[in-house]
């Protein structure tokens, strides 16, 4: 697990107006909590936070907080929640949870599909990506960047579920139900005909029906 360091500063707790002023100044309001310690209101650089999240596979990231004005600066934390504006997508608030190196934590890990399903490559099937993230419980150093799922052997109608990958990640306790689908190959969709093609098919069917009717009449007259 690559170490990520994010700088922050202690701020005075405030309401909506104070939060808006922070965002207007290029910062994001945040809070640090956990381990039965007092919650600490903080502010982090919007640019630094966006950079960290942009290069991560999931928003649930383990990182070290360097907090100006805090005695416990340098503590390991988990980004527990990132709140976004419903319209602009702008980051509005971040929750950081204190964790210890050997402590079991619950975290979301992205699912990465590897390979090309034979049902897609050879038979024109359609790959359906199931859930994009699985929840696991483990110690911080065992958190993988992604849960890799090899889909190369999938035929049309076949699926891979959470239970199929559990054995490959022995250090993780999977919290999602084992029946949850990670990948599935559906049959190819039937192409819709153009009006001209439909007319041609109808004409061909009429000709075929007339020919069969003529053959039956001919046979009945013998």
C-alpha positions, 0 to 999 in steps of 0.5 A, spaced: 500 500 500 503 506 497 503 511 503 499 518 501 500 524 505 495 530 505 496 536 509 490 540 513 489 545 518 485 545 524 479 550 523 474 553 528 467 549 528 462 554 524 456 553 520 454 554 513 456 561 512 463 559 514 463 552 510 462 557 504 467 561 506 472 556 506 470 553 499 471 560 496 478 560 499 480 554 495 479 549 501 474 544 503 471 543 511 473 536 514 472 533 520 477 528 524 474 523 529 475 516 532 479 512 537 474 515 542 478 522 541 475 528 541 473 530 533 477 535 530 474 540 525 479 541 519 480 544 513 484 541 507 486 544 500 481 543 495 486 542 490 490 537 494 484 533 496 482 533 488 489 530 486 489 525 491 482 522 489 483 523 482 489 518 482 485 513 487 481 507 485 476 509 490 474 514 495 475 510 501 483 511 501 488 510 507 492 516 508 496 520 513 494 527 515 499 532 517 495 537 521 497 544 522 496 545 529 494 538 532 499 534 537 497 528 533 499 530 526 501 524 522 496 520 524 493 514 519 486 515 517 481 512 513 477 517 508 470 514 511 465 519 507 466 524 501 460 529 500 459 532 493 454 537 491 448 534 488 449 539 481 456 541 480 459 535 483 464 539 488 467 536 494 463 539 500 465 536 506 470 530 508 470 525 514 477 522 516 477 516 521 483 515 525 485 508 524 491 504 527 496 500 523 494 493 525 487 495 526 481 491 522 477 496 518 472 496 513 473 499 506 470 499 499 475 496 494 474 497 487 472 491 482 477 490 476 475 486 470 481 482 467 481 479 460 476 479 454 470 474 455 470 468 450 462 469 450 463 476 448 469 475 443 467 469 439 459 469 440 458 477 440 455 477 447 454 483 452 459 484 458 455 486 464 459 489 469 456 488 476 457 491 482 463 496 481 466 496 489 466 490 494 466 492 502 471 488 505 474 488 512 482 487 513 488 491 516 490 497 512 497 494 509 492 488 506 488 493 503 489 491 495 488 497 490 483 493 486 479 486 486 481 483 480 476 478 476 479 474 470 473 474 466 476 470 460 473 464 460 466 467 461 461 464 456 454 467 454 449 466 460 455 465 465 457 469 471 462 471 476 460 472 483 463 475 490 463 467 492 468 465 486 473 470 488 473 469 496 479 464 496 484 468 492 484 474 497 485 470 503 487 476 507 480 479 506 473 478 509 468 480 504 462 483 507 458 483 501 453 477 500 457 471 496 451 471 491 452 478 488 454 478 481 461 481 479 460 480 471 455 477 467 455 475 459 448 476 456 446 474 449 447 479 443 441 484 442 437 482 436 438 488 431 432 492 430 430 492 422 430 498 418 423 499 415 426 497 408 428 491 411 422 489 414 418 490 408 423 486 404 422 480 409 415 481 409 415 480 401 420 474 402 415 471 407 409 472 402 412 469 397 415 463 401 407 462 403 405 463 396 410 457 394 408 453 400 400 454 398 401 452 391 405 446 392 400 443 397 394 445 392 399 441 386 400 435 391 392 435 393 390 435 385 394 428 384 
